[in-house]
Amino acid sequence: MEGHAADNRESAVRQGAEVAQFSVVGTRIRQPDGPAKATGEAKFAGDISLPGMLIGKILRSPYPHAIVKSIDTSKAEALPGVMVVLTPDNVAEWNGFDRGMKDMPLVAGGYRVPPEEAVVNKVARHYGDAIAAVAAVDEHTAEEAIELLEVEYEVLPFVLDAEEAMQPGA
């Protein structure tokens, strides 16, 4: 029995030495991109500007459950620098949702977007659901265009309690 315990102790010591050899706990690990991030030299997606690039902004629902009855886009579309305003009424024109998947145009990244992944929706199913989108020449113009959209909502009943949400018809 004593020999077995001694073997276990010896094995544990050996394993401890092996683990210590590979342990990073208590050691300084230098991140390859650390200095660039710390000095502000690192490039992030927001730092990239390409010729002809547009900036997109999304109008989000202020209600947890509502139907978009109408969106007046005329003021936003008239704003210089606004290239397109997407709404539930015209999004099919852009993504081809009224056709089969094989006929749908390719969108960013070469993917086809099925209807259930529409950019904007006629029914808001949660607070912050995407209602409309704008693409403009710069961020300021896109934000201003979003503010110019006039939306009429029909607010629907909603549930905020988890227990109540599990009830039939919630």
N, C-alpha and C positions, 0 to 999 in steps of 0.2 A: 504494500500500500504506500509505504514511504517513498519507494522508488518512483511510483506513478506520480505522486505529488511533486517530486523533484523534477520529473520530466515536464510536467505542466508549467512549473515556475520557469524552467529554462526556455520552454517554448514561448511563454508570455514575454519574457525579456527579449528574445530574438524578434518576436513580432513587433514589440514596442520600438525597437531600434529601426526596423524596416518601415514602420508607420511614420516615425519621426523623420525619416529621410525624405518622405514625400509630403509631409504636413505643411500647410500654408498658414496655419493658425499662428498668429504672433509674428508673422513675417510681412515685410512690405512688398506688395505686388505692384509693379509699375504697369499702368495701363498704356498701351501703345498710342492711343489718341488723347491721353491725359494732358500733355503739354499744349497741344493744339486747342483743346477745349478751354483750358485755363487762360490762354492768351487771346482767345477770341479768333484764332486763325482757322478753326474747324468750320467746315461748310455743312449747313443743314438744308433741308428741303426749302425752307422759307428764304434762304439766301440766294436761291437760284432764280435767275431771270433770263428767259429765252425770247428771241425775237417773235413777236406776234402772240406772246403768251397772254391768256386771259385769266382773270381772277374770279372765282365763284363764291357766292354767298347764298345761304339758305334761310328762308323765312320759316320759322318754326311756330307750331301751334301754341297759343297761350292757354289752351284748354286741354284737359285730359281726355275728353271724348266730344267730338264735334264733327259736323258735316260742313264742308266748304260749299256754301251756296253760290258765291261768285267771287271773282277776283278782278278788280279793275287794274289793268297793267298799263294803261295809256300814259300816265305820267312817267312811269319808270322807263317805258320803251322810248319816250321822247327825250330822255336825258342823253346828252352827247356822251359817247363812250360805252353805252350799254349795247351789247351785241345780241343778247337773247334773254328772254324771260320765259322760264318753264313753269307751267301750271298743270294741274290735273287735266285740264281741257285740251292742252296742246302737246303734252309729253309723248303721246302716241306718234305724233308726226316725227319726233326726234329719235325715238327708240324702236319704232315699228311694232308696237305691242298688239296691233290689230292683225298682224300676219303671223305665220308659223315661224318657229325659231330659225329654220334654215334660210328664210327670206329676210330675217332681221339684219340690219346693218351692223357691222362691227363697231364697237365703241372703244373707249380707252383701254389699252392693253390688249386689244384684239379679241375681246370677249363679246359674246352676245348676251344681252340682258333680258331675262324673262320678265313677264308682267308683274309677278309678285315681288320683284326687286325694283319697282318703279322709284325714280328719284323723288317724286312728289306724289302726294296722295289726296284723294277727295275726302277721305274720312280720317280724322285724327284719332288715333287709338291710344295715344298717351301724350302727356304734356311734353312739348318739344318735338313732336312728330313733324317731318318735313312737309310743308304745304306748297311752297314755291321756291324757285331758284333763279338766280341772276348770274350772268357771265358778263363781265365788263373789262375795260382796258386796265383798270387799276383798282386797288382795294377801296379807296375813298368813293369812287363812282359806284362800285358794287354795293357798298353799304348804304349810300344815298338812295340808290334804286330800290333796295329792300324796304327802306322807310317810306317810299312813295307808293308801295303796293297797298291797295285798299281792299280788305277782305271782309266779306260778310259770312259769318258763321251761324249755324244752327247748333247751339250747345245741347248735347245729349246727356241723359243721366249717366252718372259715373259712380264708381265705388272706390273708396280710399282705404277701407279696412280689409285686411287679408282674409279674415274669417268670413266676412260678408261676401267677398269676391268668390268664395268657393261654393256659395249657395246657388241652386238652380236659377237660371235666368239673370244672373248677375252680370 
